């Protein structure tokens, strides 16, 4: 049986604004640790994972559209950082 393919869309932790992380409590290390934990659990459940990391400024919508045009996914998971960032969700609606 083929593994189910999951696309994980998240904010690139290397690009998180330190000022924002102070206000939210989510610094780059915490974001990275949460992503690694989620990835580990999904792999243990026998899913095939692909990550799509975005710039929090929302300037790289082509990254998502290119990924989706090249491959078919059984599930697309959108991280909390993407959902709360004002600029990124607009590119996901397209």
C-alpha positions as CSV (number, residue, x, y, z in Angstrom):
1,X,0.0,0.0,0.0
2,X,1.4,3.4,-1.0
3,X,2.0,6.0,1.7
4,X,-0.3,8.9,1.9
5,X,1.4,12.1,0.8
6,X,1.2,15.1,3.1
7,X,2.2,18.7,2.3
8,X,3.2,20.7,5.3
9,X,3.0,24.5,4.7
10,X,4.7,26.5,7.4
11,X,6.7,29.7,8.1
12,X,10.5,29.3,7.6
13,X,11.7,29.6,11.2
14,X,15.0,31.3,10.0
15,X,12.9,34.3,8.8
16,X,10.8,34.9,11.9
17,X,11.0,38.5,13.1
18,X,12.5,38.6,16.7
19,X,10.2,41.4,17.6
20,X,7.2,39.3,16.7
21,X,8.5,36.3,18.6
22,X,8.9,38.4,21.7
23,X,5.2,39.4,21.5
24,X,3.9,35.9,20.7
25,X,6.2,33.7,22.7
26,X,7.0,31.8,19.5
27,X,10.7,32.3,18.6
28,X,12.5,30.5,15.8
29,X,13.7,27.6,18.1
30,X,10.1,27.0,19.4
31,X,8.7,27.0,15.9
32,X,11.5,24.6,14.7
33,X,10.9,22.2,17.6
34,X,7.2,22.1,17.0
35,X,7.7,21.4,13.3
36,X,10.2,18.6,14.0
37,X,7.8,17.1,16.5
38,X,4.9,17.1,14.1
39,X,7.1,15.7,11.3
40,X,8.3,12.9,13.5
41,X,4.8,11.9,14.6
42,X,3.5,11.9,11.0
43,X,6.5,9.7,9.8
44,X,5.7,7.3,12.7
45,X,2.2,7.1,11.3
46,X,3.7,6.1,7.9
47,X,3.0,9.3,6.0
48,X,5.2,10.6,3.3
49,X,6.0,14.3,4.0
50,X,7.0,17.3,2.0
51,X,7.6,20.7,3.6
52,X,6.9,24.0,1.9
53,X,8.4,26.8,4.0
54,X,7.3,30.3,3.4
55,X,8.6,33.8,4.1
56,X,6.5,35.5,6.7
57,X,6.2,38.6,4.5
58,X,4.0,36.6,2.1
59,X,6.3,37.4,-0.9
60,X,6.7,33.8,-2.1
61,X,3.3,32.6,-3.1
62,X,4.8,30.9,-6.2
63,X,6.5,28.4,-3.9
64,X,3.0,27.0,-2.9
65,X,1.5,27.1,-6.4
66,X,4.6,25.5,-7.9
67,X,4.6,22.7,-5.4
68,X,0.9,22.0,-5.9
69,X,1.2,22.1,-9.7
70,X,4.0,19.4,-9.6
71,X,2.5,16.9,-7.2
72,X,-0.7,15.5,-5.8
73,X,-1.2,15.4,-2.1
74,X,-3.7,13.4,0.0
75,X,-3.6,16.1,2.7
76,X,-2.3,19.7,3.1
77,X,-1.5,20.9,6.6
78,X,-1.1,24.6,7.2
79,X,0.9,25.6,10.3
80,X,-0.4,28.1,12.8
81,X,2.2,30.7,11.9
82,X,0.9,30.7,8.4
83,X,-2.7,31.0,9.5
84,X,-2.0,34.0,11.7
85,X,0.3,35.9,9.4
86,X,-1.8,38.6,7.7
87,X,0.1,38.4,4.4
88,X,0.5,34.7,3.8
89,X,-3.2,33.4,3.8
90,X,-4.0,35.6,0.8
91,X,-1.6,33.6,-1.4
92,X,-3.2,30.3,-0.2
93,X,-6.7,31.4,-1.2
94,X,-5.6,31.5,-4.8
